[in-house]
Amino acid sequence: MLTLQEVRQYISGLQIAEDSHVYIGKLDNKKQKSIGVYNRKMDGPAHIALGGLSCTSYDTRPISLLVHWNKNVSESEEAAYRLYEKIREESSLVIGNTEVNFIALQVPQPVDVGTDENGVYEYVIWLDFIYQRK
């Protein structure tokens, strides 16, 4: 299983934002230059191979990343694209104790979602981690 905390640690390790500015769950007073790591809903049935769960070799962890940067649109966009490119360059890796075979980006580029109530620019990146079941 690939946990949200393990994904948070992976994103922090990409060194786009300081470790203390990469978070999971809700953070009421978001600091500027932060990245939020969230679960993302998926539709459809569970992925189970023919032959049952014991024959199913991989699973998918859908994630949404919120890049909450600053009040400068250019700097905010640059941070979102740096994160996107670092993720896109990955081929296979180990997160925690889980072998990740592939990261499927679900958007062609970071999605501009405007500003929050304080005028801080935000971008969203949707991705799926395809990982080995144990």
TIVO-2410 file (N, C-alpha, C; in nm, 3 decimals):
# residues 134
REC num residu      c1      c2      c3 atome chaine
REC   1      M   0.084  -0.118   0.000     N      A
REC   1      M   0.000   0.000   0.000    CA      A
REC   1      M   0.089   0.125   0.000     C      A
REC   2      L   0.048   0.223  -0.072     N      A
REC   2      L   0.119   0.350  -0.080    CA      A
REC   2      L   0.038   0.453  -0.001     C      A
REC   3      T   0.095   0.503   0.109     N      A
REC   3      T   0.020   0.593   0.197    CA      A
REC   3      T   0.035   0.739   0.153     C      A
REC   4      L  -0.058   0.819   0.197     N      A
REC   4      L  -0.054   0.963   0.169    CA      A
REC   4      L   0.071   1.026   0.231     C      A
REC   5      Q   0.107   0.981   0.350     N      A
REC   5      Q   0.227   1.032   0.417    CA      A
REC   5      Q   0.353   1.000   0.336     C      A
REC   6      E   0.361   0.880   0.278     N      A
REC   6      E   0.476   0.843   0.195    CA      A
REC   6      E   0.483   0.929   0.069     C      A
REC   7      V   0.367   0.957   0.010     N      A
REC   7      V   0.364   1.045  -0.108    CA      A
REC   7      V   0.408   1.185  -0.068     C      A
REC   8      R   0.364   1.232   0.048     N      A
REC   8      R   0.406   1.364   0.097    CA      A
REC   8      R   0.558   1.371   0.112     C      A
REC   9      Q   0.618   1.267   0.165     N      A
REC   9      Q   0.763   1.263   0.181    CA      A
REC   9      Q   0.834   1.264   0.045     C      A
REC  10      Y   0.778   1.192  -0.051     N      A
REC  10      Y   0.835   1.191  -0.187    CA      A
REC  10      Y   0.830   1.332  -0.246     C      A
REC  11      I   0.715   1.398  -0.238     N      A
REC  11      I   0.699   1.533  -0.293    CA      A
REC  11      I   0.794   1.631  -0.222     C      A
REC  12      S   0.807   1.618  -0.092     N      A
REC  12      S   0.900   1.703  -0.017    CA      A
REC  12      S   1.043   1.682  -0.066     C      A
REC  13      G   1.078   1.559  -0.095     N      A
REC  13      G   1.213   1.526  -0.142    CA      A
REC  13      G   1.248   1.585  -0.277     C      A
REC  14      L   1.148   1.630  -0.352     N      A
REC  14      L   1.175   1.694  -0.482    CA      A
REC  14      L   1.228   1.836  -0.464     C      A
REC  15      Q   1.221   1.887  -0.343     N      A
REC  15      Q   1.279   2.015  -0.302    CA      A
REC  15      Q   1.228   2.136  -0.380     C      A
REC  16      I   1.099   2.136  -0.407     N      A
REC  16      I   1.035   2.255  -0.465    CA      A
REC  16      I   0.996   2.349  -0.350     C      A
REC  17      A   0.941   2.291  -0.245     N      A
REC  17      A   0.903   2.366  -0.124    CA      A
REC  17      A   0.977   2.305  -0.005     C      A
REC  18      E   0.995   2.385   0.101     N      A
REC  18      E   1.055   2.334   0.224    CA      A
REC  18      E   0.971   2.220   0.279     C      A
REC  19      D   1.035   2.127   0.349     N      A
REC  19      D   0.965   2.011   0.405    CA      A
REC  19      D   0.847   2.054   0.491     C      A
REC  20      S   0.865   2.156   0.573     N      A
REC  20      S   0.757   2.201   0.662    CA      A
REC  20      S   0.643   2.268   0.585     C      A
REC  21      H   0.660   2.291   0.456     N      A
REC  21      H   0.558   2.354   0.373    CA      A
REC  21      H   0.494   2.254   0.276     C      A
REC  22      V   0.519   2.126   0.297     N      A
REC  22      V   0.452   2.020   0.220    CA      A
REC  22      V   0.362   1.948   0.320     C      A
REC  23      Y   0.232   1.946   0.292     N      A
REC  23      Y   0.139   1.896   0.392    CA      A
REC  23      Y   0.034   1.805   0.331     C      A
REC  24      I  -0.030   1.729   0.419     N      A
REC  24      I  -0.143   1.645   0.382    CA      A
REC  24      I  -0.261   1.689   0.467     C      A
REC  25      G  -0.380   1.660   0.418     N      A
REC  25      G  -0.498   1.702   0.492    CA      A
REC  25      G  -0.521   1.850   0.480     C      A
REC  26      K  -0.599   1.904   0.571     N      A
REC  26      K  -0.635   2.046   0.565    CA      A
REC  26      K  -0.541   2.128   0.652     C      A
REC  27      L  -0.495   2.236   0.599     N      A
REC  27      L  -0.414   2.331   0.675    CA      A
REC  27      L  -0.487   2.465   0.670     C      A
REC  28      D  -0.541   2.508   0.782     N      A
REC  28      D  -0.625   2.628   0.785    CA      A
REC  28      D  -0.550   2.755   0.743     C      A
REC  29      N  -0.431   2.772   0.791     N      A
REC  29      N  -0.353   2.891   0.756    CA      A
REC  29      N  -0.236   2.851   0.667     C      A
REC  30      K  -0.267   2.827   0.540     N      A
REC  30      K  -0.164   2.783   0.446    CA      A
REC  30      K  -0.053   2.886   0.436     C      A
REC  31      K   0.068   2.838   0.449     N      A
REC  31      K   0.184   2.925   0.431    CA      A
REC  31      K   0.208   2.941   0.282     C      A
REC  32      Q   0.261   3.056   0.243     N      A
REC  32      Q   0.299   3.073   0.103    CA      A
REC  32      Q   0.412   2.976   0.071     C      A
REC  33      K   0.426   2.946  -0.057     N      A
REC  33      K   0.526   2.852  -0.107    CA      A
REC  33      K   0.507   2.714  -0.044     C      A
REC  34      S   0.381   2.667  -0.049     N      A
REC  34      S   0.345   2.537   0.006    CA      A
REC  34      S   0.290   2.445  -0.103     C      A
REC  35      I   0.296   2.315  -0.074     N      A
REC  35      I   0.237   2.215  -0.163    CA      A
REC  35      I   0.151   2.124  -0.076     C      A
REC  36      G   0.025   2.110  -0.114     N      A
REC  36      G  -0.067   2.020  -0.045    CA      A
REC  36      G  -0.078   1.890  -0.122     C      A
REC  37      V  -0.079   1.778  -0.051     N      A
REC  37      V  -0.093   1.645  -0.110    CA      A
REC  37      V  -0.225   1.588  -0.061     C      A
REC  38      Y  -0.315   1.557  -0.155     N      A
REC  38      Y  -0.450   1.512  -0.120    CA      A
REC  38      Y  -0.485   1.383  -0.194     C      A
REC  39      N  -0.575   1.306  -0.132     N      A
REC  39      N  -0.637   1.195  -0.204    CA      A
REC  39      N  -0.724   1.252  -0.315     C      A
REC  40      R  -0.737   1.179  -0.424     N      A
REC  40      R  -0.826   1.219  -0.533    CA      A
REC  40      R  -0.924   1.107  -0.557     C      A
REC  41      K  -1.048   1.139  -0.576     N      A
REC  41      K  -1.151   1.038  -0.601    CA      A
REC  41      K  -1.132   0.977  -0.740     C      A
REC  42      M  -1.165   0.849  -0.749     N      A
REC  42      M  -1.166   0.779  -0.878    CA      A
REC  42      M  -1.303   0.716  -0.896     C      A
REC  43      D  -1.345   0.706  -1.020     N      A
REC  43      D  -1.471   0.640  -1.052    CA      A
REC  43      D  -1.444   0.500  -1.106     C      A
REC  44      G  -1.547   0.420  -1.108     N      A
REC  44      G  -1.537   0.288  -1.168    CA      A
REC  44      G  -1.509   0.180  -1.065     C      A
REC  45      P  -1.504   0.058  -1.112     N      A
REC  45      P  -1.483  -0.055  -1.022    CA      A
REC  45      P  -1.337  -0.066  -0.977     C      A
REC  46      A  -1.315  -0.143  -0.872     N      A
REC  46      A  -1.181  -0.171  -0.825    CA      A
REC  46      A  -1.105  -0.249  -0.932     C      A
REC  47      H  -0.974  -0.227  -0.940     N      A
REC  47      H  -0.890  -0.300  -1.035    CA      A
REC  47      H  -0.855  -0.435  -0.975     C      A
REC  48      I  -0.914  -0.541  -1.029     N      A
REC  48      I  -0.883  -0.677  -0.987    CA      A
REC  48      I  -0.866  -0.762  -1.112     C      A
REC  49      A  -0.753  -0.830  -1.121     N      A
REC  49      A  -0.721  -0.912  -1.238    CA      A
REC  49      A  -0.811  -1.035  -1.246     C      A
REC  50      L  -0.820  -1.092  -1.367     N      A
REC  50      L  -0.887  -1.221  -1.383    CA      A
REC  50      L  -0.817  -1.321  -1.292     C      A
REC  51      G  -0.890  -1.395  -1.217     N      A
REC  51      G  -0.830  -1.489  -1.123    CA      A
REC  51      G  -0.836  -1.439  -0.981     C      A
REC  52      G  -0.874  -1.313  -0.962     N      A
REC  52      G  -0.892  -1.260  -0.828    CA      A
REC  52      G  -0.779  -1.174  -0.778     C      A
REC  53      L  -0.795  -1.132  -0.656     N      A
REC  53      L  -0.700  -1.040  -0.595    CA      A
REC  53      L  -0.559  -1.099  -0.588     C      A
REC  54      S  -0.548  -1.228  -0.565     N      A
REC  54      S  -0.415  -1.290  -0.556    CA      A
REC  54      S  -0.340  -1.284  -0.688     C      A
REC  55      C  -0.409  -1.264  -0.798     N      A
REC  55      C  -0.346  -1.251  -0.931    CA      A
REC  55      C  -0.324  -1.105  -0.971     C      A
REC  56      T  -0.365  -1.012  -0.888     N      A
REC  56      T  -0.354  -0.869  -0.917    CA      A
REC  56      T  -0.217  -0.820  -0.869     C      A
REC  57      S  -0.135  -0.775  -0.963     N      A
REC  57      S   0.004  -0.740  -0.929    CA      A
REC  57      S   0.025  -0.592  -0.899     C      A
REC  58      Y  -0.068  -0.506  -0.939     N      A
REC  58      Y  -0.048  -0.364  -0.916    CA      A
REC  58      Y  -0.176  -0.297  -0.871     C      A
REC  59      D  -0.159  -0.176  -0.819     N      A
REC  59      D  -0.273  -0.096  -0.778    CA      A
REC  59      D  -0.244   0.050  -0.814     C      A
REC  60      T  -0.342   0.137  -0.798     N      A
REC  60      T  -0.330   0.277  -0.835    CA      A
REC  60      T  -0.363   0.365  -0.716     C      A
REC  61      R  -0.281   0.467  -0.695     N      A
REC  61      R  -0.308   0.567  -0.590    CA      A
REC  61      R  -0.329   0.702  -0.657     C      A
REC  62      P  -0.455   0.749  -0.666     N      A
REC  62      P  -0.482   0.879  -0.727    CA      A
REC  62      P  -0.453   0.993  -0.629     C      A
REC  63      I  -0.378   1.093  -0.674     N      A
REC  63      I  -0.334   1.203  -0.589    CA      A
REC  63      I  -0.362   1.336  -0.659     C      A
REC  64      S  -0.394   1.436  -0.579     N      A
REC  64      S  -0.406   1.573  -0.626    CA      A
REC  64      S  -0.305   1.657  -0.550     C      A
REC  65      L  -0.226   1.735  -0.623     N      A
REC  65      L  -0.128   1.825  -0.562    CA      A
REC  65      L  -0.176   1.968  -0.580     C      A
REC  66      L  -0.174   2.045  -0.473     N      A
REC  66      L  -0.209   2.186  -0.478    CA      A
REC  66      L  -0.082   2.266  -0.453     C      A
REC  67      V  -0.040   2.341  -0.554     N      A
REC  67      V   0.076   2.429  -0.541    CA      A
REC  67      V   0.021   2.566  -0.503     C      A
REC  68      H   0.040   2.603  -0.378     N      A
REC  68      H  -0.010   2.729  -0.320    CA      A
REC  68      H   0.114   2.814  -0.300     C      A
REC  69      W   0.138   2.909  -0.393     N      A
REC  69      W   0.271   2.970  -0.393    CA      A
REC  69      W   0.275   3.111  -0.335     C      A
REC  70      N   0.257   3.213  -0.417     N      A
REC  70      N   0.262   3.351  -0.365    CA      A
REC  70      N   0.174   3.441  -0.450     C      A
REC  71      K   0.188   3.572  -0.434     N      A
REC  71      K   0.102   3.666  -0.504    CA      A
REC  71      K   0.158   3.709  -0.639     C      A
REC  72      N   0.267   3.648  -0.680     N      A
REC  72      N   0.328   3.676  -0.810    CA      A
REC  72      N   0.294   3.561  -0.905     C      A
REC  73      V   0.216   3.590  -1.008     N      A
REC  73      V   0.169   3.484  -1.097    CA      A
REC  73      V   0.285   3.414  -1.168     C      A
REC  74      S   0.388   3.486  -1.209     N      A
REC  74      S   0.501   3.426  -1.280    CA      A
REC  74      S   0.578   3.329  -1.191     C      A
REC  75      E   0.606   3.370  -1.067     N      A
REC  75      E   0.678   3.282  -0.974    CA      A
REC  75      E   0.594   3.160  -0.939     C      A
REC  76      S   0.465   3.179  -0.923     N      A
REC  76      S   0.376   3.069  -0.889    CA      A
REC  76      S   0.369   2.968  -1.003     C      A
REC  77      E   0.355   3.018  -1.124     N      A
REC  77      E   0.351   2.930  -1.241    CA      A
REC  77      E   0.483   2.854  -1.255     C      A
REC  78      E   0.594   2.923  -1.234     N      A
REC  78      E   0.725   2.859  -1.245    CA      A
REC  78      E   0.740   2.746  -1.143     C      A
REC  79      A   0.696   2.767  -1.020     N      A
REC  79      A   0.704   2.663  -0.917    CA      A
REC  79      A   0.619   2.542  -0.955     C      A
REC  80      A   0.499   2.567  -1.005     N      A
REC  80      A   0.410   2.458  -1.045    CA      A
REC  80      A   0.471   2.377  -1.159     C      A
REC  81      Y   0.530   2.444  -1.257     N      A
REC  81      Y   0.592   2.374  -1.370    CA      A
REC  81      Y   0.718   2.300  -1.328     C      A
REC  82      R   0.795   2.354  -1.233     N      A
REC  82      R   0.914   2.282  -1.183    CA      A
REC  82      R   0.872   2.151  -1.119     C      A
REC  83      L   0.766   2.154  -1.038     N      A
REC  83      L   0.715   2.033  -0.976    CA      A
REC  83      L   0.666   1.935  -1.081     C      A
REC  84      Y   0.588   1.984  -1.175     N      A
REC  84      Y   0.532   1.900  -1.281    CA      A
REC  84      Y   0.645   1.831  -1.360     C      A
REC  85      E   0.747   1.907  -1.397     N      A
REC  85      E   0.857   1.850  -1.476    CA      A
REC  85      E   0.937   1.748  -1.397     C      A
REC  86      K   0.961   1.772  -1.269     N      A
REC  86      K   1.034   1.674  -1.187    CA      A
REC  86      K   0.957   1.543  -1.180     C      A
REC  87      I   0.826   1.552  -1.165     N      A
REC  87      I   0.744   1.430  -1.160    CA      A
REC  87      I   0.744   1.363  -1.297     C      A
REC  88      R   0.732   1.441  -1.403     N      A
REC  88      R   0.726   1.384  -1.538    CA      A
REC  88      R   0.855   1.312  -1.575     C      A
REC  89      E   0.968   1.355  -1.521     N      A
REC  89      E   1.097   1.294  -1.552    CA      A
REC  89      E   1.118   1.160  -1.482     C      A
REC  90      E   1.038   1.129  -1.380     N      A
REC  90      E   1.052   1.002  -1.308    CA      A
REC  90      E   1.012   0.886  -1.397     C      A
REC  91      S   1.084   0.776  -1.385     N      A
REC  91      S   1.044   0.657  -1.460    CA      A
REC  91      S   0.995   0.549  -1.365     C      A
REC  92      S   1.077   0.504  -1.276     N      A
REC  92      S   1.034   0.412  -1.171    CA      A
REC  92      S   1.111   0.446  -1.046     C      A
REC  93      L   1.050   0.426  -0.934     N      A
REC  93      L   1.112   0.464  -0.808    CA      A
REC  93      L   1.051   0.383  -0.695     C      A
REC  94      V   1.109   0.397  -0.577     N      A
REC  94      V   1.057   0.335  -0.457    CA      A
REC  94      V   1.017   0.448  -0.362     C      A
REC  95      I   0.893   0.443  -0.316     N      A
REC  95      I   0.843   0.541  -0.219    CA      A
REC  95      I   0.810   0.462  -0.093     C      A
REC  96      G   0.876   0.496   0.016     N      A
REC  96      G   0.862   0.415   0.137    CA      A
REC  96      G   0.920   0.278   0.106     C      A
REC  97      N   0.840   0.174   0.121     N      A
REC  97      N   0.881   0.038   0.084    CA      A
REC  97      N   0.807  -0.011  -0.039     C      A
REC  98      T   0.745   0.081  -0.112     N      A
REC  98      T   0.660   0.044  -0.225    CA      A
REC  98      T   0.727   0.078  -0.357     C      A
REC  99      E   0.734  -0.021  -0.446     N      A
REC  99      E   0.790   0.001  -0.579    CA      A
REC  99      E   0.683   0.066  -0.668     C      A
REC 100      V   0.714   0.185  -0.717     N      A
REC 100      V   0.624   0.256  -0.808    CA      A
REC 100      V   0.675   0.234  -0.950     C      A
REC 101      N   0.591   0.172  -1.032     N      A
REC 101      N   0.631   0.140  -1.169    CA      A
REC 101      N   0.615   0.257  -1.264     C      A
REC 102      F   0.517   0.343  -1.234     N      A
REC 102      F   0.484   0.447  -1.330    CA      A
REC 102      F   0.405   0.557  -1.260     C      A
REC 103      I   0.428   0.680  -1.301     N      A
REC 103      I   0.347   0.792  -1.256    CA      A
REC 103      I   0.272   0.843  -1.377     C      A
REC 104      A   0.140   0.832  -1.374     N      A
REC 104      A   0.056   0.876  -1.485    CA      A
REC 104      A   0.001   1.015  -1.453     C      A
REC 105      L   0.053   1.115  -1.521     N      A
REC 105      L   0.001   1.251  -1.504    CA      A
REC 105      L  -0.136   1.259  -1.571     C      A
REC 106      Q  -0.234   1.309  -1.499     N      A
REC 106      Q  -0.372   1.313  -1.548    CA      A
REC 106      Q  -0.413   1.448  -1.605     C      A
REC 107      V  -0.319   1.540  -1.610     N      A
REC 107      V  -0.340   1.670  -1.674    CA      A
REC 107      V  -0.217   1.698  -1.760     C      A
REC 108      P  -0.234   1.766  -1.875     N      A
REC 108      P  -0.120   1.791  -1.964    CA      A
REC 108      P  -0.023   1.896  -1.913     C      A
REC 109      Q  -0.062   1.970  -1.811     N      A
REC 109      Q   0.022   2.074  -1.750    CA      A
REC 109      Q  -0.045   2.114  -1.619     C      A
REC 110      P   0.027   2.186  -1.531     N      A
REC 110      P  -0.038   2.232  -1.409    CA      A
REC 110      P  -0.160   2.319  -1.443     C      A
REC 111      V  -0.267   2.298  -1.370     N      A
REC 111      V  -0.393   2.368  -1.398    CA      A
REC 111      V  -0.404   2.490  -1.307     C      A
REC 112      D  -0.414   2.606  -1.367     N      A
REC 112      D  -0.431   2.732  -1.294    CA      A
REC 112      D  -0.572   2.735  -1.236     C      A
REC 113      V  -0.582   2.742  -1.104     N      A
REC 113      V  -0.713   2.749  -1.040    CA      A
REC 113      V  -0.738   2.887  -0.978     C      A
REC 114      G  -0.657   2.985  -1.020     N      A
REC 114      G  -0.678   3.121  -0.974    CA      A
REC 114      G  -0.608   3.148  -0.842     C      A
REC 115      T  -0.669   3.236  -0.764     N      A
REC 115      T  -0.610   3.274  -0.635    CA      A
REC 115      T  -0.702   3.233  -0.521     C      A
REC 116      D  -0.644   3.222  -0.403     N      A
REC 116      D  -0.727   3.198  -0.285    CA      A
REC 116      D  -0.783   3.331  -0.235     C      A
REC 117      E  -0.846   3.329  -0.118     N      A
REC 117      E  -0.908   3.451  -0.065    CA      A
REC 117      E  -0.807   3.559  -0.028     C      A
REC 118      N  -0.678   3.522  -0.020     N      A
REC 118      N  -0.573   3.619   0.012    CA      A
REC 118      N  -0.493   3.664  -0.110     C      A
REC 119      G  -0.535   3.621  -0.229     N      A
REC 119      G  -0.466   3.661  -0.351    CA      A
REC 119      G  -0.343   3.578  -0.384     C      A
REC 120      V  -0.328   3.461  -0.321     N      A
REC 120      V  -0.214   3.372  -0.348    CA      A
REC 120      V  -0.252   3.280  -0.464     C      A
REC 121      Y  -0.166   3.275  -0.567     N      A
REC 121      Y  -0.192   3.193  -0.685    CA      A
REC 121      Y  -0.176   3.046  -0.654     C      A
REC 122      E  -0.267   2.966  -0.713     N      A
REC 122      E  -0.266   2.821  -0.690    CA      A
REC 122      E  -0.277   2.745  -0.822     C      A
REC 123      Y  -0.210   2.632  -0.824     N      A
REC 123      Y  -0.213   2.541  -0.939    CA      A
REC 123      Y  -0.239   2.401  -0.887     C      A
REC 124      V  -0.306   2.318  -0.968     N      A
REC 124      V  -0.335   2.181  -0.930    CA      A
REC 124      V  -0.272   2.086  -1.032     C      A
REC 125      I  -0.217   1.976  -0.980     N      A
REC 125      I  -0.162   1.869  -1.064    CA      A
REC 125      I  -0.228   1.739  -1.018     C      A
REC 126      W  -0.292   1.668  -1.111     N      A
REC 126      W  -0.351   1.538  -1.082    CA      A
REC 126      W  -0.259   1.431  -1.136     C      A
REC 127      L  -0.234   1.328  -1.055     N      A
REC 127      L  -0.150   1.218  -1.100    CA      A
REC 127      L  -0.192   1.088  -1.034     C      A
REC 128      D  -0.156   0.978  -1.098     N      A
REC 128      D  -0.180   0.844  -1.045    CA      A
REC 128      D  -0.047   0.774  -1.028     C      A
REC 129      F  -0.024   0.720  -0.910     N      A
REC 129      F   0.092   0.635  -0.886    CA      A
REC 129      F   0.049   0.492  -0.913     C      A
REC 130      I   0.114   0.426  -1.007     N      A
REC 130      I   0.088   0.285  -1.037    CA      A
REC 130      I   0.197   0.206  -0.965     C      A
REC 131      Y   0.157   0.126  -0.867     N      A
REC 131      Y   0.257   0.063  -0.781    CA      A
REC 131      Y   0.232  -0.087  -0.765     C      A
REC 132      Q   0.340  -0.157  -0.727     N      A
REC 132      Q   0.336  -0.302  -0.705    CA      A
REC 132      Q   0.262  -0.333  -0.576     C      A
REC 133      R   0.169  -0.425  -0.585     N      A
REC 133      R   0.101  -0.474  -0.464    CA      A
REC 133      R   0.193  -0.572  -0.393     C      A
REC 134      K   0.178  -0.585  -0.266     N      A
REC 134      K   0.259  -0.681  -0.189    CA      A
REC 134      K   0.173  -0.792  -0.137     C      A
***
